[in-house]
Structure formats: structure tokens, C-alpha cells
Amino acid sequence: MQSAATTHPQTSLRARLAAWCCLFLVPFSSLHADPLEGALQIDSAFINVDEGVYQLYAQIRYPQSEEALVALREGVSLSYDLEVEISRDRRFWLDASVLSVRLARELSFQPVSERFVMRDPLEGGEQKSYATLEAALQDLGRVEAWPILVASQLALEGEYRVRVRASMRRGRLTDALRTLMFWTDDWQRESEWYSWLLPR
């Protein structure tokens, strides 16, 4: 009869694997936690018309977490997108799409200057830098006078509806991190759509 104290080979193998994972993966554990935990929502949004140009204003609340801070410092970049859709209501058919645009910005950390850098790839690579992640997120969450369309695009009669949605996702990875994080699926989040009727 086998003693109750005898260790099964499969159990022993599992124990060794668990110990190995703890030894080598603990330094990167914060990268595998949810880096986007916290509120992600659009607090307000409206459109102002200036000489026939429709300009979007929005205030977005992005989550700030210790995991995101560690990830940025380890070389991960984060992308912050704002989607805007405008459609014309049609009573007996599907709404007609008028506009679909995206404001895409990327946040990274520069270890030499110890600053967070926001780059807007759609605006000729314009960059801004910040001393703290909090300051960077506050600026990212503020959209002011972004021109999205002109009055001539709204020539048809009817009601037009605007809706906006904010999202966050993982951007570029360093070569060293790419093999560690290829399997993660928690690096993307989206807010609810924020919708209202377009002023005419």
C-alpha cells in the first residue's frame, strides 16, 4: 500500500511549475493586472458652430492606475481614441451616415527626461510633454474646438444625431515586452456612446 505521504509525480511537477512562474513572473505581475481599471466615460460633449464649421468640445474621464503607470515606465505606449459619428435620421429606413472620424493620440514615457509624452499622429506628429501621468490624462481628456465638418455636409433636411465614444488600448511594445504580453486581452476598453441631436 502506498503511503499517504508519498507525492504523486504529476503533483510534484505542478508544484515546480508554480514555483518557477512565481520566481520569474513576479517582477512583471503589474503588467498582467488590469492596467485600465477605473472610470472611462464622457462627462460632457457638445458642438459649437463657428462660421459654418462644426467644432467638437468634449470632457473625457480616463482611468489612472498604478498598473498603467508601471507599464508606461516599462516601455508600453497607450493609445487614446475618440470616435465621432454623425447620422441623419430617416423615418422609414436606416439612418444615413454623414460622418465617421477618429481622433487618435498616443501616450508614452521618456526615461531620459522622466516625462510623459503625448503624440498626435493625425496632426503632423505634434508632441506635448507632462511631468505626471495625472496631468497627461487631464489634457488628453479635454477636447476643444476640434473641427469635424462644415455646414455644406448637412444640406439635406432632417434631424442629425451626433454620438461620441472614447477608448483606450495598448499601443507599441518594446521588443523585450512583446514576448511577455502577446497573450493579454485586457488592454482595451471603450466608454458608452454619448449621443445628442446636432444643432442646426
C-alpha positions as CSV (number, residue, x, y, z in Angstrom):
1,M,0.0,0.0,0.0
2,Q,1.3,3.4,-0.9
3,S,1.9,5.8,2.0
4,A,-0.3,8.8,2.2
5,A,2.8,11.0,2.5
6,T,4.0,9.9,-1.0
7,T,4.0,12.7,-3.5
8,H,2.4,11.9,-6.9
9,P,4.8,12.8,-9.8
10,Q,2.2,15.0,-11.5
11,T,1.5,16.9,-8.3
12,S,5.3,17.5,-7.8
13,L,5.6,18.7,-11.4
14,R,2.8,21.2,-10.9
15,A,4.4,22.5,-7.8
16,R,7.7,23.0,-9.5
17,L,6.0,24.8,-12.4
18,A,4.1,27.1,-10.0
19,A,7.3,28.0,-8.2
20,W,9.1,28.7,-11.5
21,C,6.3,31.0,-12.5
22,C,6.4,32.9,-9.2
23,L,10.2,33.3,-9.5
24,F,10.3,34.7,-13.0
25,L,7.0,36.4,-13.5
26,V,6.5,38.3,-10.3
27,P,8.6,41.3,-11.5
28,F,6.1,41.7,-14.4
29,S,3.0,40.9,-12.4
30,S,1.8,44.5,-12.5
31,L,1.9,44.4,-16.3
32,H,-0.6,41.5,-16.3
33,A,-3.1,43.1,-14.0
34,D,-5.8,45.2,-15.5
35,P,-4.0,48.4,-16.5
36,L,-7.1,50.2,-17.5
37,E,-9.1,49.7,-14.3
38,G,-11.2,52.7,-13.3
39,A,-13.8,55.0,-14.8
40,L,-13.8,55.6,-18.5
41,Q,-16.6,57.9,-19.5
42,I,-17.5,61.0,-21.4
43,D,-18.7,63.6,-18.9
44,S,-19.8,66.1,-21.4
45,A,-19.8,66.9,-25.1
46,F,-21.3,69.5,-27.4
47,I,-20.7,71.1,-30.8
48,N,-20.3,74.8,-31.5
49,V,-20.8,76.3,-35.0
50,D,-18.3,78.9,-35.9
51,E,-18.7,80.5,-39.4
52,G,-20.2,77.3,-40.8
53,V,-17.6,75.0,-39.2
54,Y,-18.8,72.5,-36.6
55,Q,-16.4,72.2,-33.8
56,L,-16.5,69.5,-31.1
57,Y,-15.9,70.1,-27.4
58,A,-15.7,67.1,-25.0
59,Q,-14.6,66.3,-21.5
60,I,-13.5,62.7,-21.0
61,R,-12.6,60.9,-17.8
62,Y,-9.8,58.4,-18.4
63,P,-8.8,55.8,-15.8
64,Q,-5.5,56.2,-13.9
65,S,-4.0,53.2,-12.3
66,E,-0.7,52.1,-10.8
67,E,-0.6,49.3,-13.4
68,A,-0.8,51.8,-16.3
69,L,1.9,53.9,-14.8
70,V,4.3,50.9,-14.4
71,A,3.5,49.7,-17.9
72,L,4.3,53.1,-19.4
73,R,7.6,53.3,-17.4
74,E,8.5,49.8,-18.7
75,G,8.1,50.9,-22.3
76,V,4.5,50.2,-23.2
77,S,2.7,53.0,-25.0
78,L,-1.1,53.6,-24.6
79,S,-3.4,54.9,-27.3
80,Y,-6.4,57.2,-26.6
81,D,-9.0,57.4,-29.3
82,L,-12.2,59.5,-29.7
83,E,-14.7,58.3,-32.2
84,V,-17.3,60.7,-33.7
85,E,-20.2,59.6,-35.8
86,I,-23.0,61.8,-37.3
87,S,-26.0,60.4,-39.0
88,R,-29.3,61.7,-40.4
89,D,-32.5,60.3,-39.0
90,R,-34.7,58.6,-41.6
91,R,-38.2,57.6,-40.5
92,F,-38.7,54.6,-42.8
93,W,-35.2,53.4,-43.4
94,L,-31.8,53.0,-41.7
95,D,-30.2,56.3,-40.6
96,A,-27.9,57.8,-43.2
97,S,-24.3,58.0,-42.2
98,V,-22.8,61.5,-42.7
99,L,-19.5,61.4,-40.9
100,S,-17.2,59.0,-39.1
101,V,-13.9,60.4,-37.8
102,R,-11.4,59.4,-35.1
103,L,-9.1,61.5,-33.0
104,A,-6.1,59.2,-32.2
105,R,-3.4,60.1,-29.7
106,E,-0.6,58.1,-28.1
107,L,1.0,58.4,-24.7
108,S,4.5,57.1,-23.8
109,F,7.2,57.7,-21.2
110,Q,10.6,59.1,-21.9
111,P,13.1,57.7,-19.3
112,V,15.8,60.2,-20.1
113,S,13.7,63.3,-19.4
114,E,11.4,61.5,-16.9
115,R,8.4,62.9,-18.7
116,F,5.2,61.6,-20.3
117,V,4.9,62.4,-23.9
118,M,1.6,62.7,-25.9
119,R,1.9,62.5,-29.7
120,D,-0.9,63.2,-32.1
121,P,-0.2,61.2,-35.3
122,L,-3.0,63.0,-37.2
123,E,-1.6,66.4,-36.6
124,G,1.8,66.1,-38.1
125,G,3.4,64.4,-35.1
126,E,2.8,67.3,-32.7
127,Q,4.0,66.4,-29.2
128,K,3.4,67.6,-25.7
129,S,5.1,66.5,-22.5
130,Y,4.0,66.3,-18.9
131,A,5.6,65.8,-15.6
132,T,2.9,63.4,-14.3
133,L,0.5,60.9,-15.7
134,E,-2.3,62.7,-14.0
135,A,-1.5,65.9,-15.9
136,A,-1.2,64.0,-19.2
137,L,-4.6,62.3,-18.7
138,Q,-6.3,65.6,-17.8
139,D,-5.1,67.1,-21.1
140,L,-6.0,64.0,-23.1
141,G,-9.5,64.2,-21.7
142,R,-10.0,67.8,-22.8
143,V,-11.0,68.2,-26.5
144,E,-11.6,71.8,-27.6
145,A,-12.7,73.3,-30.9
146,W,-11.9,70.2,-33.0
147,P,-13.3,70.9,-36.4
148,I,-15.2,67.8,-37.7
149,L,-17.4,69.0,-40.6
150,V,-18.8,72.0,-42.4
151,A,-22.3,73.2,-42.9
152,S,-22.4,72.1,-46.6
153,Q,-22.3,68.5,-45.5
154,L,-25.7,68.9,-43.8
155,A,-27.5,70.2,-46.8
156,L,-30.4,67.7,-46.6
157,E,-33.4,68.5,-44.3
158,G,-34.0,66.4,-41.2
159,E,-32.5,65.8,-37.8
160,Y,-28.9,64.9,-37.4
161,R,-27.6,62.9,-34.5
162,V,-24.1,63.0,-33.0
163,R,-22.5,60.3,-30.9
164,V,-19.0,60.1,-29.5
165,R,-17.2,57.3,-27.8
166,A,-13.8,57.2,-26.0
167,S,-11.5,54.2,-26.0
168,M,-8.1,53.2,-24.7
169,R,-5.8,50.4,-26.0
170,R,-2.3,49.2,-25.8
171,G,0.0,50.7,-28.4
172,R,3.6,49.9,-29.2
173,L,5.7,47.5,-27.2
174,T,9.4,47.2,-26.8
175,D,11.0,44.1,-28.2
176,A,11.6,42.8,-24.6
177,L,8.0,43.1,-23.6
178,R,6.4,41.8,-26.8
179,T,7.0,38.2,-26.0
180,L,5.7,38.6,-22.4
181,M,2.5,40.3,-23.3
182,F,1.4,38.7,-26.6
183,W,-1.4,36.8,-24.9
184,T,-3.0,39.5,-22.8
185,D,-6.5,40.7,-23.8
186,D,-7.3,43.3,-21.1
187,W,-5.6,46.2,-22.7
188,Q,-8.6,47.7,-24.5
189,R,-11.6,49.5,-23.1
190,E,-14.4,51.6,-24.5
191,S,-16.8,54.1,-23.0
192,E,-20.6,54.1,-23.6
193,W,-21.7,56.2,-26.6
194,Y,-22.6,59.8,-25.7
195,S,-25.4,61.0,-28.1
196,W,-27.4,64.1,-28.8
197,L,-29.1,66.0,-31.6
198,L,-27.0,68.2,-33.7
199,P,-27.9,71.9,-33.5
200,R,-28.8,73.4,-36.9
